[in-house]
Structures are given as C-alpha cells and as structure tokens.
Amino acid sequence: MPGEGGVCARRPGVVTAKGGGEEADSAPRRGRPRSIETTNAILESAYALMAATGPTVTTIDAVARHSNVSKMTIYKWWPSREALLIDAFLHHAAQMLPLPPASAGSPAARARRHAAAYAEALQGEFGKVQLAVISECISRTGSAELFYARYLQLRRDALVEMIAAGQRDGSILAEGQPEDLYDAIYGSLFYRYVFGIAPITPGYARTLVDLVLRPKE
C-alpha cells in the first residue's frame, strides 16, 4: 500500500523510509560511498526477478548473477534479503507512483491523482509484486513491520500531512483524523484488490477520495 519516526540512512538512488530500527540498517557505513549505478542495477535486477519469478526464488545469488554485482557487495549494503526486496519495490514505486508535490494542485486534487494512479498500478505487475513482497515479509519475519518501516511509513506520513493541510486550509471538509481518512482511501483500494470484491479503476479511486475527504472544490 502506498508511508517518518526514527532514523534510516538515505541511500544513493533510493528513497528509504525512516523508522526502520535494526532491520532498516540505520547505522552509517564506513568505506567508499555506494555507486548509484551499482545500487540501481541491484534494485532493478531484484524487482525484475520478483516480477518474473516471484520473491521466493529471488535470492541474493540470483540478484548477483542478474545484476553482475558480487554477493559480498549486496550483503554489505542490505541487512537481509527481505530488506533488499522491499527496497527494490520501493525504488520502483518511487518512479511509478511519485508522491504529489505541493505545486501539483490542491490537497484534494493531488489525493485524487495519486489514488487514481495507485488504482491503475494495482491492476498490473506492480500490484502482484507488492502483494508478494508483503506476503514474503510476513512469512519470513512474522509481521509486515519491515515493509511498513522501509516503504509504507514515509509515503503514508506524506499523504496524511497532505490531507491535514487540506483540512487546515478548508479545502477538505471531512472532520476525521487525517490518518483515518488516508486509511479509509488506501485501505479500501487494497482490500478490494486483495479479495477481488469489485473492479478497481482510476475513476472509482477518484470517487472514493471525494466520498472520504468531502473536498470543497
């Protein structure tokens, strides 16, 4: 699902979430800085393998072969395979579903645009990879906390603040907590996607945003 507290080091070429704790690899590393090209090659290879074969068989060995980067380098930069898979998904999501900037219109308009893009992304490869990564994370660690810390929290916080800004300036009339409003939108989209209850379309997502946020415009 499209989510700061704690500290997680930012990586070249990757937007990482804060609040990862030990699993999020927050301590700064010594030695030479990462190569952006190498980092991107690893992340893009990991995502491509997940999309083609699924997370279960996307091993460090497979990513090393596909990216032509040594296993030692990958292990040095990521604390676990699960962290690598989540960061690969995050890297792809940052390009496919960028967070809407303040210059892109009113909070409600930006919320509509982002929710519609997320609904469209769920229908393709992105949705399948996201669900598979969450499932893999839960099966390996017993919870989705790592996924939340490395991916969702940063994006969720940014969108929650966008909704709160709309409430402050009067362009969003809904009176609930912005966190609950966010969850009502994206939780509904993800729920429908996971269980196949009804088709998810960009138009439905825009209507859902208006229903939940009650924009003034």
SVG drawing of the C-alpha trace seen along z (x, -y; Angstrom):
<svg xmlns="http://www.w3.org/2000/svg" viewBox="-19 -28 56 48">
<polyline fill="none" stroke="black" stroke-width="0.4" points="0.0,0.0 1.1,-3.5 4.0,-5.8 8.5,-9.0 9.8,-8.5 13.3,-7.0 16.2,-7.2 17.1,-5.3 20.1,-6.3 19.2,-7.5 20.9,-5.6 22.1,-6.9 19.4,-6.5 16.9,-5.2 14.3,-6.9 14.2,-5.0 11.7,-5.2 12.5,-6.3 11.7,-4.3 13.3,-1.0 15.0,-0.1 17.7,2.5 16.2,4.2 16.2,0.9 20.0,0.7 20.1,-2.8 23.8,-3.0 26.1,-4.8 28.6,-2.6 32.3,-3.2 34.4,-3.0 33.8,-4.2 30.3,-5.5 28.0,-3.5 27.9,-3.7 24.5,-4.9 24.8,-2.9 25.6,0.3 22.8,-0.3 20.3,-0.9 21.5,2.2 20.9,4.3 17.5,2.9 16.3,3.1 17.5,6.7 15.8,7.6 12.5,6.1 12.7,7.7 13.3,11.1 10.4,10.7 8.1,9.7 9.2,12.6 9.5,15.4 8.2,14.1 10.0,13.1 10.5,16.7 13.1,17.6 14.6,14.1 17.6,15.0 20.8,13.0 22.6,15.4 20.0,14.8 20.2,11.0 24.0,11.1 24.0,13.0 21.4,10.9 23.0,7.6 26.6,8.8 27.4,7.5 29.1,9.6 27.1,11.2 29.6,9.6 28.6,6.1 24.9,6.9 25.3,8.3 27.3,5.3 24.6,2.9 21.5,4.7 20.9,6.4 18.7,9.1 17.2,10.5 13.8,9.2 15.2,5.6 16.6,5.8 13.3,7.0 11.4,4.2 13.9,1.6 13.7,2.9 9.9,2.5 10.3,-1.0 12.7,-2.0 10.2,-1.0 7.3,-2.6 9.1,-5.9 9.4,-6.1 5.9,-4.7 4.0,-6.4 5.8,-9.6 4.4,-11.5 2.5,-14.5 4.3,-17.8 2.6,-20.8 2.8,-22.6 0.5,-19.9 -2.7,-21.5 -5.0,-21.5 -4.6,-18.7 -7.8,-17.0 -6.7,-17.2 -3.4,-15.7 -5.1,-13.0 -7.3,-12.1 -4.4,-12.0 -2.3,-9.7 -5.2,-7.4 -6.1,-7.0 -2.5,-6.2 -2.3,-3.6 -5.6,-2.0 -4.2,-1.7 -0.9,-0.3 -2.6,2.3 -4.1,3.8 -0.7,4.7 2.7,6.1 3.1,3.6 0.1,4.9 1.3,8.5 4.8,7.7 3.5,5.6 1.3,8.3 4.0,10.9 6.6,8.8 4.2,8.2 3.4,11.9 7.1,12.9 7.9,10.4 5.2,11.8 6.2,15.4 9.8,14.7 9.6,12.3 6.2,13.0 4.9,9.5 4.7,6.7 6.7,4.3 9.7,4.3 7.6,3.5 6.0,0.7 9.2,-0.7 11.1,-0.7 8.4,-1.5 4.9,-2.5 5.6,-4.8 7.3,-7.6 4.6,-7.6 1.7,-7.3 3.0,-10.2 3.5,-12.4 -0.1,-11.8 -1.5,-12.1 0.1,-15.5 -1.3,-16.5 -4.8,-15.6 -4.2,-17.5 -3.1,-20.6 -6.4,-20.4 -8.3,-20.3 -6.4,-23.4 -6.9,-25.5 -10.6,-24.5 -10.4,-22.7 -11.1,-19.3 -14.3,-19.3 -14.0,-15.8 -13.5,-16.2 -11.9,-12.8 -8.3,-12.3 -6.2,-12.5 -4.6,-9.2 -8.1,-7.6 -9.1,-9.3 -5.9,-8.0 -6.6,-4.5 -10.2,-4.7 -9.0,-5.5 -6.0,-3.3 -7.2,-0.5 -10.4,-0.3 -8.4,-0.1 -6.0,2.6 -8.9,4.6 -10.8,4.6 -7.6,5.6 -6.6,8.4 -10.1,10.1 -11.2,9.2 -14.5,7.9 -15.1,5.4 -13.1,3.9 -10.7,1.1 -10.4,-1.7 -8.9,-5.2 -12.4,-6.6 -13.5,-4.6 -10.4,-5.8 -11.2,-9.5 -14.8,-9.0 -13.6,-7.3 -11.4,-10.2 -14.3,-12.7 -16.5,-10.5 -14.0,-10.2 -12.4,-13.7 -15.5,-15.8 -13.5,-18.4 -14.9,-21.9 -13.9,-22.3"/>
</svg>
